[in-house]
């Protein structure tokens, strides 16, 4: 049963990408290039629909409660609709907070006094919504989101195997990694179809929900964060630098570090995706090894803090933060919409 789910997930990931690459233009689901795009020709989007089908099949087949996976699936479907008509920001964010709240209640809460439980609930909801959008932000060049998902969920499967063996979560993580592998040939190294919000929001939401569910304490939480290190550091550092420059943080842009490497330094999508994937696998592997050898939460936190500060320093050098030639202009001046 478990092996069949993993194979099915891989087939669905590829089938969904192929179907959208073939039929998305007829439904108007095309990503048209503009001043902030990383592509130069109109490209179909919504290819992550197969990953959604794989997730629903795996979660329901493994006996997960519908209260856990159904809100995530419905949000992904709403994101698929957003790929077509582009819902306004307030509608999107409201749906995400609603799905996060329902999903969090479905997972249950630890026994603790209300004075501690309420702040934790708020943190988890913000973590769910934030991670979903962070994954969406990462989906900006060929292959990077799918590769990040394959590595991240692969590491989570290893973590779950050592923690509990062949659990439903172990099979779910492998199924998601397999679905992304099935999708990958249609998006990397040449993009015949984009994953779209239907896939990126889904993967970000599942990864955050899984981290919450598996985090018995801060030690587990910090370990699991290392599995998606570039996801969080790239977005948080980008938000920091944009705030420093006085930019509108909710306005579309292409200031992410991986985008700067492509557009500002001429690196290929293949090179940037490979480096980000290697970095993610290395840091996640170190985090998992440290956890397995009994590292305390403080050690894992300091490990992440040092890595993040190092990332900030490297990005500030490569990003050209002090370059008036690049950052003396506004968003609209740097990235005019065609």
KOLZA-298911 format. One record per residue (C-alpha): residue number from 1; residue in three letters; y, x, z. Coordinates in Angstrom, 1 decimal. Example, Ala and Ser with C-alpha at 12.3 -4.5 7.8 and 13.67 -1.06 7.14 Angstrom:
2
resi	resn	py	px	pz
1	ALA	-4.5	12.3	7.8
2	SER	-1.1	13.7	7.1
//
This chain:
338
resi	resn	py	px	pz
1	UNK	0.0	0.0	0.0
2	UNK	2.5	2.7	1.0
3	UNK	1.7	4.9	-2.0
4	UNK	2.1	1.9	-4.3
5	UNK	5.5	1.0	-2.8
6	UNK	6.7	4.6	-3.4
7	UNK	5.5	4.6	-7.1
8	UNK	7.0	1.1	-7.6
9	UNK	10.3	2.3	-6.2
10	UNK	10.4	5.2	-8.6
11	UNK	9.7	3.0	-11.5
12	UNK	12.3	0.5	-10.4
13	UNK	14.9	3.2	-10.0
14	UNK	14.4	4.3	-13.6
15	UNK	13.9	0.7	-15.0
16	UNK	17.2	-0.5	-13.5
17	UNK	19.1	2.5	-14.9
18	UNK	17.6	2.0	-18.4
19	UNK	18.3	-1.8	-18.4
20	UNK	21.9	-1.3	-17.4
21	UNK	22.4	1.6	-19.9
22	UNK	21.1	-0.7	-22.6
23	UNK	22.6	-4.1	-21.7
24	UNK	25.6	-3.4	-19.4
25	UNK	28.1	-3.3	-22.4
26	UNK	27.2	-6.8	-23.3
27	UNK	28.2	-8.0	-19.8
28	UNK	31.4	-6.0	-19.8
29	UNK	30.2	-3.6	-17.1
30	UNK	31.7	-0.5	-18.5
31	UNK	33.5	2.3	-16.7
32	UNK	36.5	3.1	-18.9
33	UNK	38.0	6.6	-18.5
34	UNK	41.5	7.0	-17.0
35	UNK	43.6	9.8	-15.5
36	UNK	41.3	10.0	-12.4
37	UNK	38.0	9.9	-14.2
38	UNK	35.4	12.7	-14.5
39	UNK	34.1	11.3	-17.8
40	UNK	35.8	11.1	-21.2
41	UNK	33.9	8.2	-22.8
42	UNK	33.2	4.6	-21.7
43	UNK	30.0	4.6	-19.7
44	UNK	27.8	1.6	-18.5
45	UNK	27.7	1.2	-14.7
46	UNK	25.6	-0.8	-12.3
47	UNK	22.5	1.4	-12.8
48	UNK	21.8	1.4	-9.1
49	UNK	20.4	-2.2	-9.4
50	UNK	16.9	-0.7	-9.6
51	UNK	17.4	1.1	-6.3
52	UNK	18.4	-2.2	-4.8
53	UNK	15.2	-3.9	-6.1
54	UNK	13.2	-1.0	-4.7
55	UNK	14.8	-1.3	-1.3
56	UNK	14.2	-5.0	-1.0
57	UNK	10.6	-4.6	-2.1
58	UNK	9.9	-1.7	0.3
59	UNK	11.7	-3.3	3.3
60	UNK	10.1	-6.7	2.9
61	UNK	6.7	-5.2	2.1
62	UNK	6.8	-2.9	5.1
63	UNK	7.5	-5.8	7.4
64	UNK	11.2	-5.1	8.3
65	UNK	13.1	-8.1	9.7
66	UNK	15.1	-10.0	7.0
67	UNK	18.0	-9.9	9.5
68	UNK	18.0	-6.1	9.0
69	UNK	17.6	-5.7	5.2
70	UNK	19.0	-9.0	3.9
71	UNK	22.7	-8.4	4.8
72	UNK	22.5	-5.0	3.2
73	UNK	20.9	-6.4	0.1
74	UNK	23.5	-9.2	-0.2
75	UNK	26.3	-6.7	0.3
76	UNK	24.8	-4.6	-2.5
77	UNK	24.7	-7.7	-4.8
78	UNK	28.3	-8.4	-4.0
79	UNK	29.0	-4.8	-4.9
80	UNK	27.2	-5.3	-8.2
81	UNK	29.5	-8.3	-8.9
82	UNK	32.4	-5.9	-7.9
83	UNK	31.2	-3.5	-10.6
84	UNK	31.9	-6.3	-13.1
85	UNK	35.1	-8.0	-11.9
86	UNK	36.5	-5.5	-9.3
87	UNK	37.1	-7.5	-6.2
88	UNK	40.3	-6.9	-4.2
89	UNK	40.2	-4.5	-1.3
90	UNK	40.4	-7.1	1.4
91	UNK	37.4	-9.1	0.1
92	UNK	35.3	-5.9	-0.2
93	UNK	36.1	-4.6	3.2
94	UNK	35.7	-8.0	4.8
95	UNK	32.2	-8.3	3.3
96	UNK	31.3	-4.8	4.5
97	UNK	32.4	-5.5	8.1
98	UNK	30.5	-8.8	8.1
99	UNK	27.3	-7.1	6.8
100	UNK	27.7	-4.3	9.3
101	UNK	28.1	-6.7	12.2
102	UNK	25.1	-8.8	11.3
103	UNK	22.9	-5.7	10.6
104	UNK	23.9	-4.1	13.9
105	UNK	23.0	-7.2	15.9
106	UNK	19.7	-7.4	14.1
107	UNK	18.9	-3.8	15.2
108	UNK	19.6	-4.6	18.9
109	UNK	21.6	-2.7	21.5
110	UNK	20.6	-0.3	24.3
111	UNK	20.7	-1.6	27.9
112	UNK	24.1	-0.4	29.3
113	UNK	27.1	-1.8	31.1
114	UNK	29.5	-3.8	28.8
115	UNK	32.3	-1.4	29.5
116	UNK	30.3	1.2	27.5
117	UNK	28.5	-1.1	25.1
118	UNK	31.6	-2.6	23.5
119	UNK	33.1	0.8	22.4
120	UNK	29.7	1.8	21.1
121	UNK	29.4	-1.4	19.1
122	UNK	32.9	-0.8	17.5
123	UNK	32.0	2.8	16.8
124	UNK	28.7	1.8	15.1
125	UNK	30.4	-0.8	12.9
126	UNK	33.0	1.6	11.8
127	UNK	30.3	4.2	11.2
128	UNK	28.4	1.7	9.0
129	UNK	31.4	0.7	6.9
130	UNK	32.7	4.3	6.8
131	UNK	29.5	5.8	5.6
132	UNK	29.0	3.1	3.0
133	UNK	32.4	4.0	1.5
134	UNK	31.9	7.7	1.9
135	UNK	28.8	7.5	-0.2
136	UNK	30.8	5.5	-2.8
137	UNK	33.5	8.2	-2.8
138	UNK	30.9	10.8	-3.4
139	UNK	29.7	9.1	-6.6
140	UNK	32.3	10.7	-8.8
141	UNK	30.4	13.2	-11.0
142	UNK	27.0	13.2	-12.7
143	UNK	24.1	13.2	-10.3
144	UNK	25.8	14.1	-7.1
145	UNK	25.2	10.8	-5.3
146	UNK	21.6	10.5	-6.4
147	UNK	20.8	14.1	-5.5
148	UNK	22.5	13.6	-2.1
149	UNK	20.3	10.5	-1.5
150	UNK	17.1	12.3	-2.5
151	UNK	17.8	15.2	-0.2
152	UNK	19.1	13.1	2.7
153	UNK	16.3	10.5	2.7
154	UNK	13.8	13.2	2.1
155	UNK	15.0	15.0	5.3
156	UNK	15.0	11.7	7.2
157	UNK	11.4	11.2	6.1
158	UNK	10.4	14.6	7.5
159	UNK	12.3	13.9	10.7
160	UNK	10.5	10.5	11.1
161	UNK	7.1	12.0	10.3
162	UNK	7.5	14.6	13.1
163	UNK	8.9	11.9	15.5
164	UNK	6.5	9.1	14.9
165	UNK	4.1	9.8	12.1
166	UNK	3.5	7.4	9.1
167	UNK	5.9	4.7	10.3
168	UNK	7.5	2.0	8.2
169	UNK	10.8	4.0	8.3
170	UNK	9.0	7.0	6.9
171	UNK	7.7	5.0	3.9
172	UNK	11.1	3.4	3.4
173	UNK	12.8	6.7	3.3
174	UNK	10.3	8.1	0.8
175	UNK	10.7	4.9	-1.3
176	UNK	14.5	5.3	-1.4
177	UNK	14.2	8.9	-2.4
178	UNK	11.7	8.0	-5.1
179	UNK	14.0	5.3	-6.4
180	UNK	16.9	7.7	-6.7
181	UNK	14.6	10.3	-8.4
182	UNK	13.7	7.6	-10.9
183	UNK	17.4	6.9	-11.5
184	UNK	18.4	10.5	-11.8
185	UNK	17.4	11.3	-15.4
186	UNK	19.7	8.6	-16.6
187	UNK	22.7	10.1	-14.8
188	UNK	22.1	13.8	-14.7
189	UNK	22.9	16.2	-16.3
190	UNK	24.3	13.8	-18.9
191	UNK	25.4	10.4	-17.7
192	UNK	24.0	7.5	-19.8
193	UNK	24.8	5.1	-16.9
194	UNK	26.6	5.3	-13.6
195	UNK	25.1	4.2	-10.3
196	UNK	28.0	1.9	-9.5
197	UNK	28.9	0.3	-6.2
198	UNK	25.7	-1.6	-6.2
199	UNK	23.8	1.7	-5.6
200	UNK	26.3	3.9	-3.7
201	UNK	27.3	1.2	-1.2
202	UNK	23.7	0.4	-0.7
203	UNK	22.6	4.0	-0.1
204	UNK	25.5	4.7	2.3
205	UNK	24.8	1.5	4.3
206	UNK	21.1	2.2	4.6
207	UNK	21.6	5.8	5.6
208	UNK	24.1	4.8	8.4
209	UNK	21.9	2.0	9.6
210	UNK	18.9	4.3	9.7
211	UNK	20.8	6.9	11.7
212	UNK	21.8	4.3	14.2
213	UNK	18.3	3.0	14.5
214	UNK	16.7	6.4	15.0
215	UNK	19.4	7.8	17.3
216	UNK	18.0	7.6	20.8
217	UNK	20.9	9.8	22.0
218	UNK	23.6	12.2	20.9
219	UNK	21.0	14.9	20.2
220	UNK	19.3	12.8	17.5
221	UNK	22.6	11.5	16.2
222	UNK	24.0	15.0	15.6
223	UNK	20.7	16.1	14.0
224	UNK	20.7	13.2	11.6
225	UNK	24.3	13.8	10.6
226	UNK	23.4	17.3	9.3
227	UNK	21.1	15.6	6.7
228	UNK	24.3	14.3	5.0
229	UNK	26.7	17.1	5.8
230	UNK	28.6	17.3	2.5
231	UNK	29.0	13.5	2.5
232	UNK	31.0	13.4	5.7
233	UNK	32.8	16.8	5.4
234	UNK	34.0	16.3	1.9
235	UNK	35.5	12.8	2.6
236	UNK	36.9	13.6	6.0
237	UNK	38.6	16.8	4.8
238	UNK	39.9	15.0	1.7
239	UNK	41.4	12.3	3.9
240	UNK	43.0	15.0	6.1
241	UNK	44.6	16.9	3.3
242	UNK	45.9	13.7	1.6
243	UNK	47.4	12.6	5.0
244	UNK	49.0	16.0	5.3
245	UNK	50.6	15.5	1.9
246	UNK	51.8	12.0	2.8
247	UNK	49.7	10.2	0.2
248	UNK	48.5	6.6	0.2
249	UNK	45.0	7.0	1.7
250	UNK	43.6	3.8	0.1
251	UNK	44.9	4.6	-3.4
252	UNK	42.5	5.8	-6.1
253	UNK	42.5	9.6	-6.6
254	UNK	40.4	12.6	-7.6
255	UNK	41.3	15.0	-4.7
256	UNK	37.7	15.3	-3.4
257	UNK	36.6	18.9	-3.2
258	UNK	33.8	18.4	-5.7
259	UNK	36.4	16.9	-8.1
260	UNK	38.8	19.7	-7.6
261	UNK	36.0	22.2	-8.5
262	UNK	35.4	20.3	-11.7
263	UNK	38.9	19.4	-12.8
264	UNK	40.9	22.2	-11.2
265	UNK	38.6	25.1	-11.6
266	UNK	36.5	24.1	-14.6
267	UNK	33.1	24.0	-13.0
268	UNK	30.5	22.0	-14.7
269	UNK	29.0	18.8	-13.1
270	UNK	25.6	20.6	-13.1
271	UNK	26.9	23.5	-11.1
272	UNK	28.8	21.5	-8.5
273	UNK	26.0	19.0	-8.0
274	UNK	23.5	21.9	-7.6
275	UNK	25.7	23.7	-5.0
276	UNK	26.4	20.5	-3.0
277	UNK	22.7	19.7	-3.0
278	UNK	21.7	23.3	-1.9
279	UNK	24.3	23.2	0.8
280	UNK	23.0	19.8	2.0
281	UNK	19.4	20.9	2.0
282	UNK	20.2	24.1	3.8
283	UNK	22.3	22.6	6.6
284	UNK	20.0	19.7	7.0
285	UNK	17.0	22.0	7.2
286	UNK	18.8	24.1	9.9
287	UNK	19.7	21.0	11.8
288	UNK	16.1	19.7	11.7
289	UNK	14.7	23.0	12.8
290	UNK	17.1	23.3	15.7
291	UNK	16.2	19.8	16.8
292	UNK	12.5	20.5	16.6
293	UNK	13.0	23.6	18.8
294	UNK	14.7	21.5	21.4
295	UNK	18.4	22.2	20.8
296	UNK	20.6	20.2	23.1
297	UNK	23.2	17.8	21.8
298	UNK	26.0	20.1	22.6
299	UNK	24.5	22.9	20.6
300	UNK	24.1	20.6	17.6
301	UNK	27.6	19.3	18.0
302	UNK	29.1	22.8	18.1
303	UNK	27.0	23.7	15.0
304	UNK	28.5	20.8	13.2
305	UNK	32.0	21.5	14.5
306	UNK	31.9	25.2	13.3
307	UNK	30.6	24.1	9.9
308	UNK	33.3	21.5	9.5
309	UNK	36.1	24.0	10.5
310	UNK	34.6	26.5	8.0
311	UNK	34.5	23.8	5.3
312	UNK	38.2	23.0	6.0
313	UNK	39.1	26.7	5.7
314	UNK	37.2	27.1	2.4
315	UNK	38.5	23.9	0.9
316	UNK	42.1	24.8	1.9
317	UNK	41.7	28.0	-0.1
318	UNK	39.9	26.6	-3.2
319	UNK	41.7	23.2	-3.0
320	UNK	45.1	25.0	-3.4
321	UNK	46.7	23.1	-0.5
322	UNK	49.7	25.3	-0.5
323	UNK	50.2	25.3	-4.3
324	UNK	53.5	23.5	-5.2
325	UNK	52.4	23.6	-8.8
326	UNK	49.6	21.1	-8.0
327	UNK	50.6	19.4	-4.8
328	UNK	54.3	19.2	-5.3
329	UNK	53.7	16.0	-7.3
330	UNK	52.7	12.5	-6.4
331	UNK	49.4	10.8	-7.1
332	UNK	50.8	9.0	-10.1
333	UNK	52.4	12.2	-11.5
334	UNK	49.2	14.2	-11.2
335	UNK	46.7	11.5	-12.3
336	UNK	48.6	9.1	-14.6
337	UNK	46.6	6.1	-15.6
338	UNK	46.1	5.8	-19.4
//
